[in-house]
Structures are given as C-alpha cells and as structure tokens.
C-alpha cells in the first residue's frame, strides 16, 4: 500500500454555539488550521504516483475561496467542531480523488482530529 499526504493552511473564526455558556469555546474565537489530506493506493498510476500533488490544487482553491478568513458558522452551520470539519473535507475530497483515505485537521499545535471510514 502506498500513502501520500499534503498539508494546507487556513485561518478562520467560529463559535461553538452548541456548548454551554461557561465554555470558552462557545465565544467567538479563531484558529490557524492545518488540514492534511491522506491518499492511499495499492498500485501507482502510469507515472508512478498515488496522485500528482499538483492535481490537489482544487482543494487549495476550495479552502482559499470558501474557508480562509471566513466565519465557519456561516460556511458549514452551527456545529463547527474540528471533527465536523474533517468529515466535511473528507466527503468533498473523496468525490474528487477516490484515493482519499483520511483527513486530519489541527486547530492548535498540540491537537489533531481525523476522519476516515472504518
């Protein structure tokens, strides 16, 4: 099995409105997100790649156009946890690249969430 990954960065605000009033994450705040797409294939394509990294440009464009310097509650709704973001991006990527295996997203340098089907 071959596996590759690539990271993308974006900054966005959100408010975790589903949380109790005393939770600081309920208040408006922002993160510098790091999104990592992981792709896998049992066989390489005709030029020896799982996917050519340049073919992932639509993901960068989607992030830049729809997520970077945006308020996530306006983009994906009230629940904007990093877990929900992972699933959103996984579904979007899987439609374009069947080799998509997982999406990992970091909100802080010490935390990561990941979505991949079992």
N, C-alpha and C positions, 0 to 999 in steps of 0.2 A: 504494500500500500504506500502510495506517495502522498505527501501532505505539504502544502504551502500555506503561508498566511501573509497578510498585509495589513498594516495599520493605517487608520485615517483619524484625523483630529478635528474636533469642532467644539465651540463654546455655545452654551445655551442656558437659559434660565428655566425654572419651573417651581411649582409649589405643590407639595404632596397633600392636596386638599382632602384626601381620604383619611389622613392621620388625625389623631386627637389634637385639640388646640394647644396643648402644652408641649407637643413635639416640635423641636426647632425646624425640622424638615417641612413642616406644614407652611412655614413662612416662605415668601418669595426669596429664592437664592439661585445661584448658578454654579456650573461646573465647567471645567475644561475636560471634555470627554475624549477618551481614546477608544476607538472602535477597531476591533480586529476581526477580519473575515478569515476563516479557515476553510480550505478546499482540499478535498481528497479524491484520489482516483487509483484504481487498481492498475490501470495502464496509462502510459503517457500518450499524448496526441502525436500527430505525424512529425512535429518539430521538436519533440522531446519535453513538452511541458504538461503540467496538470492543466493550467490556464496561463496564458501570457499575462503578466502583470498589467500590461498596457490595456488589456481588454476589461480591466476593472474600472476604467475611467468613468463609466456611467454611475458607479457607486459614489465616487468622489463628487461628481456633479450633483447627484441627488442630495448628498449630505450638505454640500455648499449652498444649494438652492433652497432646500426645504428645512434644514435644521440649524445650520451655523448662524449664530447670533439671532436666534429666534426664541420665543417663549414656547416651550414644549407643550404646555397645556393647550395652546392654540393650534398646535400641529397634530397631536395624537389624542387629545382628550384629557379628562381629569386625572387618570391614573398614569403617572409618568415615571414609575419606578424603572430602575436600570434593567430589571428583569423583563418588563413590558417592552422596553426599547430593544432588547436583544431579540425577542420574538418578532417584533415588527420588522427589524432589519433582516432577520433570517428569512422570513417569508418573502420579502422583497428580493433578496439575493437569490434564493432558491429558484424563483421563477426565471431568472436570467442566466444563472450558472448552476446546472444540475449537480455539479461537483461540490456545491456548498455543503459543508459538514457542520460548521458551528459559527456562531457569532459571539464574541466576547466584548464586553464594554467595561471600561473603568471610569468611575466618577472621580476618584481620588487616587493618588499614587499607591495606596495600600489596599484598594478594594477592586474586585473584579466580579462580574456576573457573566454567566454563559448560558446560551440556549443551544441545544442540539437535540434532535429527536432521539428517543431511546431505541 
